[in-house]
């Protein structure tokens, strides 16, 4: 295994980022059109000569309201994305409990990061630490002002200098390849969809909880409930699809590429292999509830399930099999 084509990886991640930026408003606008179509369809019901209710949508009205809604939707998306995108540093720190690490607190990790950055001629990122006795690390950030390498206290205590250099080199490769920026974009988008789905299901619950006491015509009440359920189902399906799409847009291959790049940068692939073996035996940060943030970890604790759970997890895993990563590093 050999690390080649850093510029190719950067270009590929830049393209993925642009595609995500374009794909999200397309999906969201499609969702708005479906919403308007469903509302028009069920509100446009009438009874035929035989007393049967017939549903029909007013497509001219649907398209008119859709066109007039587009600017509002896009403005909301841009504002929401900008706030989430530029607050990602706080979001990740809040989700993981990370804090800035001062040089005087641990000069060892600072020396390792500095030496590796000088080796590959890149600006030194910030260093954060998580007070967790277990082992894990990740890189994050969207530009040179926010690029950060985060490590647990456990990983600093349990790995020797060569192993820790391999882990840091792996994370620096993610930054060099711009993996972190693409991941942040996916986290923001998936978070928006999750919020929409959550609001939809809350609306369903409120409708079911309080709608039963209404004196409105039962047929109309039933139709409105169906509309809400359909909208929620569509939101959930599209949100789930988009989550999978972004997950595979980033792809598990990025971890193999970062392993290879990290091995070449630190000059000791066996040390990185040894570090991965130690981390997989006691990975930390498993209590982080946000799966999107957990994508950043060098090893995702929940990807280490056994048996049937392991098979199901592998289908939707954000990381490749750790043993396979170790095997490839040992053949480097």
ABEGO torsion letter per residue (X at the ends): XBBBGAAAAAAAAAAAAAAAAAAAAAAAAAAAAAAAAAAAAAAABBBBAAGBBBBBBBAAAAAAAAAAAAAAAAAAAAAAAAAAAAAAAAAAAAAAGBBBBBAAABAAAAAAAAAAAAAAGBBBBBBBBBBBABBBBBBBEABAAABBBBBBAAAAAABBAAAAAAAAAAAAAAAAAGAAAAAAAAAAAAAAAAAAAAAAAAAAAAAAAAAAABABBAAAAAAAAAAAAAAAAAAAAAAAAAAAAAAAAAEAAAAAAAAAAAAAAAGBAAAAAAAAAAAAABBBGAABABAAAAAABABBAAAABBEAAAAAAAAABABBBAAAAAAAAAAX
